[in-house]
Amino acid sequence: MATAVRCPGCGAKNPDDSIKCRICSYDMRTEAEKPLSQPQAGSAAMRSGSLKGVMALAILGVAAIVLAGVLLDVLPGGDVITDVRNKIPLIASESSDGWEEFTEPPARFSATMPVDRTSETESFPGAASGSLDEWVSTLGPDDQPDTTLTVGWTTVPESADENVEASLVSSALAWAASIGGTVEAQQRTSFQGQPALVVRIEGLRTTDGDEVTIRGLLIRRRDQLFVLSSRSIYEDHPQFSRLANGFTML
């Protein structure tokens, strides 16, 4: 039966064939030369070593909490950490398919569109300024995109006795005529509590002669008019629903 011996340094029990104490690492070999620097149990040196170990664990714990906060977007991080976070699907703060959310403070709305959007101005009949400010994104080949997405806004004259629904229809008809098309379908609706009109404009072609259609959503908020549209060679306009669902009036 194995016997136990006590460590001369700390008094802990160890197997009689132990080389070092299991608690304080004291050299248990009676014939070994004891280094002069070997600390004794309970000495200042051993207490210092224990304190350093605790401090190291505390520093690692704080670092882990900070890193988790940055990765989860609770704490701000640098571009490098942000890039790392966006490569993790469950905690990514940016879409990986090229779309992003943005805000247009002067017009009081936010929207989701492809990141390569450009700011443009287009003439628009009935607008107070005669034009529509808009963000434009194109999908497909650069020389001949198959789909163009727009989020536009402007102001229109407003009167106390105005029929807003009828005004939206008039705006849609004038818009279609100004670009050489016709409104072939329309549906009155509401959008986030405001009067709105969904339209389909036909009779348009690309420069190569391909037939294109426009799906549009016109929204009135007092004297503001918002126009969301998808001009595409695809009849089902696969990106239009995403464009509309990503639009929010602030």
Residue frames relative to the residue before (quaternion, step in Angstrom):
aa qw qx qy qz dx dy dz
M 1.0000 0.0000 0.0000 0.0000 0.00 0.00 0.00
A 0.4667 -0.6995 0.4657 0.2757 3.55 -0.80 1.03
T 0.2695 -0.7501 0.5833 0.1562 3.54 -1.08 0.80
A 0.3349 -0.7330 0.5586 0.1964 3.51 -1.26 0.36
V 0.1624 -0.7607 0.6217 0.0920 3.51 -1.15 0.67
R 0.4284 -0.6964 0.5150 0.2574 3.52 -1.18 0.59
C 0.4987 -0.6483 0.4904 0.3008 3.54 -1.09 0.79
P 0.4480 -0.6903 0.4899 0.2878 3.61 -0.84 0.88
G 0.6565 0.5435 -0.3122 0.4196 3.56 1.16 -0.54
C 0.8442 0.1139 -0.0173 0.5235 3.58 0.72 -1.10
G 0.5066 -0.6803 0.4047 0.3417 3.57 1.27 -0.19
A 0.4594 0.6871 -0.4574 0.3282 3.63 1.19 0.03
K 0.4761 -0.6585 0.5007 0.2982 3.56 -1.15 0.67
N 0.0088 -0.7803 0.6242 -0.0388 3.54 -1.05 0.94
P 0.5918 -0.5295 0.4442 0.4148 3.60 -1.18 0.43
D 0.5760 -0.6417 0.3793 0.3356 3.57 -1.02 0.79
D 0.6912 0.4445 -0.2951 0.4874 3.59 1.21 -0.27
S 0.3570 0.7541 -0.4847 0.2625 3.61 1.24 0.27
I 0.3671 -0.7110 0.5590 0.2171 3.54 -1.13 0.76
K 0.7878 0.0743 -0.0247 0.6109 3.56 1.04 -0.86
C 0.5728 -0.5884 0.4445 0.3580 3.54 -1.15 0.60
R 0.4826 -0.6949 0.4622 0.2659 3.55 -0.93 0.94
I 0.6928 0.4612 -0.2700 0.4841 3.58 1.24 -0.39
C 0.8469 0.1487 -0.0439 0.5086 3.57 0.62 -1.12
S 0.4445 -0.7226 0.4228 0.3185 3.60 1.36 0.04
Y 0.2755 0.7518 -0.5420 0.2551 3.58 1.14 0.54
D 0.4647 -0.6727 0.4958 0.2929 3.62 -0.99 0.85
M 0.2495 -0.8218 0.5039 0.0924 3.56 -0.42 1.31
R 0.5382 0.6267 -0.4145 0.3819 3.62 1.17 -0.22
T 0.4062 -0.7497 0.4712 0.2258 3.56 -0.54 1.17
E 0.7057 0.4619 -0.2748 0.4617 3.55 1.11 -0.64
A 0.5465 0.6328 -0.4005 0.3748 3.58 1.24 -0.26
E 0.4659 -0.6533 0.5188 0.2950 3.51 -1.14 0.66
K 0.3158 -0.7690 0.5289 0.1707 3.57 -0.64 1.13
P 0.4025 -0.7094 0.5140 0.2656 3.60 -0.73 1.02
L 0.5493 -0.6355 0.4347 0.3249 3.53 -1.03 0.80
S 0.6949 0.4910 -0.2736 0.4486 3.59 1.13 -0.62
Q 0.4515 0.6951 -0.4691 0.3049 3.62 1.24 -0.09
P 0.3535 -0.7686 0.4894 0.2117 3.62 -0.60 1.11
Q 0.4048 -0.6860 0.5477 0.2560 3.53 -1.15 0.58
A 0.6070 -0.5601 0.4158 0.3807 3.53 -1.20 0.60
G 0.8096 0.2394 -0.2006 0.4970 3.53 -0.93 0.96
S 0.4985 0.6591 -0.4318 0.3614 3.55 1.29 -0.04
A 0.6777 -0.4794 0.3592 0.4264 3.57 -1.30 0.23
A 0.6290 0.5474 -0.3404 0.4345 3.56 1.04 -0.76
M 0.6821 0.4681 -0.2972 0.4767 3.57 0.92 -0.89
R 0.6321 0.5171 -0.3448 0.4629 3.62 1.00 -0.71
S 0.6289 0.5361 -0.3269 0.4584 3.58 1.06 -0.76
G 0.6481 0.5176 -0.3182 0.4591 3.55 0.99 -0.86
S 0.6505 0.5096 -0.3198 0.4636 3.59 0.97 -0.84
L 0.6493 0.5221 -0.3167 0.4533 3.58 0.99 -0.85
K 0.6371 0.5226 -0.3310 0.4598 3.57 0.99 -0.80
G 0.6391 0.5286 -0.3287 0.4518 3.57 1.02 -0.78
V 0.6524 0.5064 -0.3101 0.4709 3.57 0.98 -0.86
M 0.6506 0.5185 -0.3142 0.4574 3.58 0.96 -0.86
A 0.6415 0.5241 -0.3271 0.4548 3.57 0.98 -0.83
L 0.6537 0.5004 -0.3134 0.4734 3.59 0.99 -0.83
A 0.6434 0.5252 -0.3268 0.4511 3.58 0.99 -0.79
I 0.6509 0.5116 -0.3151 0.4641 3.59 0.97 -0.88
L 0.6509 0.5085 -0.3154 0.4672 3.59 0.97 -0.86
G 0.6435 0.5307 -0.3247 0.4459 3.58 1.03 -0.78
V 0.6575 0.4956 -0.3089 0.4760 3.58 0.95 -0.89
A 0.6458 0.5232 -0.3243 0.4517 3.59 0.95 -0.85
A 0.6482 0.5177 -0.3202 0.4575 3.57 1.01 -0.81
I 0.6476 0.5163 -0.3192 0.4605 3.61 1.01 -0.82
V 0.6584 0.5044 -0.3100 0.4648 3.59 0.95 -0.89
L 0.6576 0.5098 -0.3140 0.4573 3.59 0.92 -0.89
A 0.6465 0.5082 -0.3219 0.4691 3.58 0.98 -0.82
G 0.6474 0.5278 -0.3219 0.4457 3.58 1.00 -0.81
V 0.6598 0.4961 -0.3071 0.4735 3.58 0.99 -0.81
L 0.6750 0.5024 -0.3027 0.4477 3.56 0.88 -0.94
L 0.7172 0.4190 -0.2472 0.4991 3.59 1.06 -0.72
D 0.4866 -0.7047 0.4001 0.3264 3.57 1.34 0.21
V 0.4050 0.6826 -0.5012 0.3448 3.58 1.15 0.58
L 0.7581 0.2176 -0.1251 0.6019 3.55 1.12 -0.74
P 0.5338 -0.6288 0.4444 0.3494 3.61 -1.07 0.61
G 0.0797 -0.7926 0.6025 0.0488 3.56 -1.14 0.62
G 0.6148 -0.5540 0.4157 0.3774 3.52 -1.27 0.24
D 0.7234 -0.4355 0.3044 0.4410 3.55 -1.31 0.15
V 0.6429 0.5332 -0.3407 0.4316 3.58 0.96 -0.82
I 0.6785 0.4730 -0.2947 0.4787 3.58 0.90 -0.93
T 0.6206 0.5378 -0.3426 0.4563 3.58 1.03 -0.75
D 0.6404 0.5188 -0.3246 0.4640 3.59 0.97 -0.81
V 0.6402 0.5134 -0.3235 0.4711 3.56 1.00 -0.85
R 0.6582 0.5191 -0.3100 0.4485 3.59 0.91 -0.95
N 0.6928 0.4911 -0.2865 0.4436 3.58 0.93 -0.84
K 0.6144 0.5291 -0.3544 0.4658 3.57 1.27 -0.15
I 0.6307 0.4847 -0.3302 0.5082 3.58 1.32 -0.11
P 0.4319 -0.7635 0.4029 0.2609 3.63 -0.22 1.26
L 0.7101 0.4886 -0.2897 0.4160 3.61 0.84 -0.91
I 0.7899 0.2779 -0.1541 0.5245 3.63 1.11 -0.51
A 0.3632 0.7444 -0.4938 0.2646 3.60 1.23 0.17
S 0.2954 -0.7655 0.5474 0.1644 3.58 -0.98 0.87
E 0.7295 0.3201 -0.2225 0.5620 3.59 1.24 -0.12
S 0.5269 -0.6279 0.4667 0.3321 3.55 -1.08 0.68
S 0.3878 -0.7366 0.5097 0.2174 3.55 -1.06 0.80
D 0.6511 0.5353 -0.3254 0.4285 3.61 1.22 -0.07
G 0.6712 -0.5442 0.2968 0.4065 3.59 1.18 0.40
W 0.6116 0.5104 -0.3684 0.4793 3.62 1.23 0.11
E 0.0012 0.7945 -0.6073 -0.0040 3.57 -1.16 0.57
E 0.4477 -0.6617 0.5316 0.2812 3.54 -1.26 0.47
F 0.0149 0.7868 -0.6165 0.0259 3.57 -1.03 0.79
T 0.3137 -0.7440 0.5630 0.1764 3.56 -1.28 0.35
E 0.1852 -0.7484 0.6288 0.1014 3.56 -1.10 0.81
P 0.2496 -0.8351 0.4662 0.1515 3.62 0.20 1.25
P 0.6625 0.5152 -0.3535 0.4132 3.68 0.76 -0.83
A 0.7438 0.3741 -0.2127 0.5114 3.58 1.03 -0.78
R 0.3629 -0.7832 0.4414 0.2450 3.57 1.34 -0.01
F 0.5892 0.5051 -0.4387 0.4530 3.53 0.54 1.24
S 0.1934 -0.7188 0.6444 0.1753 3.51 -1.38 0.24
A 0.0573 -0.8030 0.5932 -0.0013 3.56 -1.12 0.62
T 0.2911 -0.7169 0.6022 0.1964 3.54 -1.34 0.27
M 0.1324 0.7831 -0.5869 0.1576 3.55 -0.68 1.19
P 0.6558 -0.4584 0.3903 0.4555 3.61 -1.26 0.12
V 0.5819 -0.6451 0.3826 0.3143 3.56 -1.05 0.81
D 0.6763 0.5078 -0.3033 0.4390 3.62 1.13 -0.48
R 0.2691 0.7907 -0.5103 0.2047 3.60 1.16 0.51
T 0.1990 -0.7624 0.6044 0.1179 3.54 -1.24 0.53
S 0.4305 -0.6868 0.5256 0.2582 3.56 -1.19 0.61
E 0.0575 0.8058 -0.5828 0.0884 3.58 -0.77 1.07
T 0.2656 -0.7220 0.6095 0.1915 3.54 -1.38 0.16
E 0.0610 -0.8033 0.5923 -0.0102 3.56 -0.87 1.00
S 0.5114 -0.6296 0.4785 0.3363 3.56 -1.02 0.73
F 0.0065 0.8006 -0.5972 0.0484 3.55 -0.98 0.85
P 0.3792 -0.7516 0.4906 0.2250 3.60 -0.51 1.15
G 0.7755 0.3369 -0.2625 0.4649 3.55 -1.04 0.83
A 0.5590 0.5924 -0.4043 0.4161 3.60 1.21 -0.28
A 0.5918 -0.5917 0.4095 0.3633 3.58 -1.08 0.69
S 0.7371 0.3705 -0.2147 0.5227 3.57 1.06 -0.74
G 0.4855 -0.6699 0.4244 0.3681 3.57 1.27 -0.21
S 0.7596 0.3010 -0.1817 0.5472 3.58 1.27 0.07
L 0.3457 -0.7080 0.5880 0.1830 3.48 -1.41 0.34
D 0.2688 -0.7166 0.6165 0.1849 3.59 -0.86 0.94
E 0.0851 0.8320 -0.5404 0.0919 3.56 -0.83 0.86
W 0.3368 -0.6592 0.6277 0.2408 3.47 -1.42 0.39
V 0.1117 -0.8169 0.5659 0.0035 3.56 -0.83 1.03
S 0.0129 -0.7729 0.6344 -0.0032 3.56 -1.00 0.90
T 0.1763 -0.7799 0.5925 0.0981 3.57 -1.01 0.81
L 0.1826 -0.7700 0.6061 0.0804 3.53 -1.10 0.79
G 0.6931 0.4337 -0.3365 0.4671 3.56 -0.98 0.82
P 0.7824 -0.3060 0.2223 0.4947 3.61 -1.24 -0.28
D 0.5616 -0.6327 0.4192 0.3294 3.57 -1.04 0.80
D 0.7092 0.4632 -0.2760 0.4543 3.59 0.97 -0.80
Q 0.7986 0.0573 -0.0255 0.5986 3.60 1.19 -0.47
P 0.1038 -0.8294 0.5453 0.0625 3.64 0.35 1.16
D 0.4124 -0.7211 0.4998 0.2453 3.56 -1.06 0.72
T 0.7902 0.1356 -0.0733 0.5932 3.59 1.23 -0.42
T 0.0831 -0.7668 0.6346 0.0488 3.56 -1.07 0.82
L 0.1494 -0.7934 0.5884 0.0458 3.56 -0.75 1.13
T 0.0124 -0.8103 0.5858 -0.0134 3.57 -0.93 0.86
V 0.0920 -0.7186 0.6839 0.0862 3.49 -1.30 0.60
G 0.0196 0.8357 -0.5442 0.0709 3.57 -0.41 1.25
W 0.0605 -0.7920 0.6069 0.0287 3.54 -1.24 0.45
T 0.0854 0.7684 -0.6293 0.0786 3.53 -1.18 0.67
T 0.3983 -0.6672 0.5475 0.3104 3.57 -1.28 -0.14
V 0.1581 -0.7782 0.6038 0.0694 3.55 -1.16 0.69
P 0.6178 -0.5394 0.3988 0.4102 3.60 -1.14 0.46
E 0.1155 -0.7940 0.5962 0.0274 3.56 -1.02 0.82
S 0.0219 -0.7930 0.6088 -0.0049 3.58 -0.99 0.86
A 0.6446 -0.5639 0.3608 0.3693 3.55 -1.17 0.56
D 0.7597 0.3583 -0.2008 0.5041 3.60 1.00 -0.76
E 0.3584 0.7619 -0.4780 0.2502 3.61 1.22 0.31
N 0.2956 -0.6905 0.6284 0.2025 3.55 -1.16 0.70
V 0.3074 -0.8063 0.4752 0.1721 3.56 -0.09 1.31
E 0.6398 0.5320 -0.3382 0.4396 3.60 0.93 -0.83
A 0.6659 0.4828 -0.3006 0.4828 3.58 0.95 -0.86
S 0.6265 0.5423 -0.3336 0.4496 3.57 1.05 -0.73
L 0.6272 0.5294 -0.3326 0.4645 3.59 1.05 -0.72
V 0.6368 0.5165 -0.3248 0.4714 3.58 0.99 -0.81
S 0.6554 0.5085 -0.3117 0.4634 3.59 0.92 -0.89
S 0.6422 0.5217 -0.3214 0.4605 3.57 1.00 -0.82
A 0.6595 0.5090 -0.3097 0.4584 3.58 0.96 -0.85
L 0.6597 0.5067 -0.3099 0.4604 3.60 0.92 -0.87
A 0.6725 0.4865 -0.2980 0.4714 3.58 0.95 -0.89
W 0.6237 0.5410 -0.3301 0.4576 3.59 1.05 -0.76
A 0.6676 0.5005 -0.2996 0.4627 3.57 0.88 -0.96
A 0.6670 0.5020 -0.3061 0.4575 3.59 0.91 -0.88
S 0.6595 0.5330 -0.3192 0.4232 3.60 1.00 -0.77
I 0.7366 0.3674 -0.2267 0.5207 3.61 1.18 -0.46
G 0.6051 -0.6149 0.3322 0.3813 3.56 1.29 0.28
G 0.6265 0.5285 -0.3513 0.4525 3.59 1.16 0.45
T 0.3286 -0.7165 0.5718 0.2275 3.54 -1.32 -0.11
V 0.4522 -0.6605 0.5240 0.2909 3.56 -1.15 0.66
E 0.1393 -0.8236 0.5482 0.0416 3.55 -0.49 1.24
A 0.7909 0.0761 -0.0525 0.6049 3.59 1.21 -0.32
Q 0.0441 0.7898 -0.6099 0.0478 3.55 -1.07 0.75
Q 0.0342 -0.7934 0.6078 -0.0037 3.54 -1.12 0.69
R 0.3250 -0.7413 0.5569 0.1861 3.53 -0.70 1.12
T 0.0886 0.7888 -0.5990 0.1058 3.56 -0.95 0.89
S 0.3551 -0.6791 0.5633 0.3090 3.57 -1.20 -0.43
F 0.1403 -0.7783 0.6087 0.0634 3.53 -1.18 0.60
Q 0.8262 -0.1272 0.0221 0.5484 3.54 -0.52 1.26
G 0.7459 -0.4382 0.2014 0.4594 3.52 0.97 0.98
Q 0.6596 0.4809 -0.3113 0.4866 3.60 1.25 0.06
P 0.5884 -0.5729 0.4178 0.3886 3.63 -1.11 0.59
A 0.0355 0.8057 -0.5879 0.0634 3.56 -0.97 0.86
L 0.1719 -0.7691 0.6099 0.0837 3.53 -1.28 0.41
V 0.1955 -0.7553 0.6173 0.1011 3.57 -0.91 1.02
V 0.0143 -0.8218 0.5688 -0.0294 3.60 -0.74 1.02
R 0.1854 -0.7225 0.6483 0.1526 3.50 -1.38 0.31
I 0.1277 -0.8013 0.5837 0.0299 3.56 -0.69 1.15
E 0.0778 -0.8024 0.5917 0.0007 3.55 -0.84 1.03
G 0.6288 0.5606 -0.3983 0.3630 3.55 -1.36 -0.01
L 0.5851 0.5755 -0.3679 0.4371 3.60 1.22 0.38
R 0.1022 -0.7896 0.6029 0.0504 3.57 -1.19 0.56
T 0.5023 -0.6137 0.5114 0.3309 3.53 -1.25 0.49
T 0.6824 -0.4644 0.3555 0.4385 3.58 -1.29 0.08
D 0.6701 0.4717 -0.2961 0.4908 3.59 1.22 -0.43
G 0.6028 -0.6042 0.3419 0.3932 3.57 1.27 0.07
D 0.4741 0.6657 -0.4555 0.3531 3.60 1.24 0.08
E 0.4725 -0.6765 0.4895 0.2820 3.55 -1.01 0.83
V 0.0356 -0.7872 0.6156 0.0057 3.58 -0.96 0.86
T 0.1761 -0.7547 0.6212 0.1160 3.53 -1.26 0.46
I 0.2801 -0.7337 0.5913 0.1833 3.55 -1.31 0.32
R 0.1278 -0.7190 0.6747 0.1069 3.51 -1.07 0.84
G 0.0196 -0.8343 0.5493 -0.0434 3.53 -0.70 1.08
L 0.1411 -0.7493 0.6397 0.0970 3.52 -1.25 0.55
L 0.0974 -0.7901 0.6050 0.0143 3.56 -0.62 1.19
I 0.0609 -0.8067 0.5874 -0.0241 3.58 -0.79 1.06
R 0.1547 -0.7829 0.5958 0.0905 3.60 -0.97 0.87
R 0.0276 0.7448 -0.6664 0.0216 3.53 -0.99 0.95
R 0.7824 -0.2118 0.0649 0.5820 3.54 -0.05 1.39
D 0.8091 -0.2237 0.1375 0.5257 3.64 -0.58 -1.00
Q 0.5452 0.6016 -0.4071 0.4184 3.59 1.26 0.20
L 0.0966 -0.7640 0.6354 0.0564 3.53 -1.09 0.80
F 0.1212 -0.7734 0.6207 0.0440 3.55 -0.84 1.06
V 0.0742 -0.7908 0.6072 0.0219 3.57 -0.97 0.86
L 0.0537 -0.7755 0.6290 -0.0050 3.56 -0.61 1.19
S 0.0740 0.8338 -0.5415 0.0788 3.58 -0.77 0.91
S 0.1527 -0.7263 0.6615 0.1076 3.49 -1.38 0.48
R 0.0817 -0.7736 0.6281 0.0205 3.56 -0.66 1.15
S 0.1502 0.8383 -0.4909 0.1839 3.57 -0.29 1.23
I 0.4783 -0.6297 0.5261 0.3130 3.53 -1.30 0.43
Y 0.6283 0.5120 -0.3344 0.4809 3.59 1.28 -0.22
E 0.4514 -0.7322 0.4444 0.2505 3.56 -0.67 1.10
D 0.7026 0.4715 -0.2874 0.4488 3.59 1.05 -0.64
H 0.2679 -0.8013 0.5025 0.1836 3.61 1.28 -0.08
P 0.0825 -0.8761 0.4722 0.0522 3.61 0.63 1.13
Q 0.7222 0.4413 -0.2607 0.4644 3.63 1.10 -0.49
F 0.4870 0.7054 -0.4265 0.2888 3.59 1.22 -0.27
S 0.6552 0.5146 -0.3247 0.4477 3.60 0.90 -0.86
R 0.6449 0.5092 -0.3283 0.4658 3.57 0.98 -0.78
L 0.6280 0.5356 -0.3321 0.4565 3.58 1.00 -0.80
A 0.6983 0.4696 -0.2751 0.4650 3.58 0.86 -0.97
N 0.6792 0.4957 -0.2965 0.4529 3.57 0.93 -0.87
G 0.6916 0.4750 -0.2797 0.4667 3.59 1.16 -0.50
F 0.5834 0.5815 -0.3635 0.4351 3.59 1.29 0.05
T 0.0309 0.8000 -0.5961 0.0600 3.57 -0.87 0.99
M 0.3159 -0.7254 0.5804 0.1927 3.55 -0.89 0.94
L 0.2802 -0.7920 0.5274 0.1268 3.57 -0.83 0.99
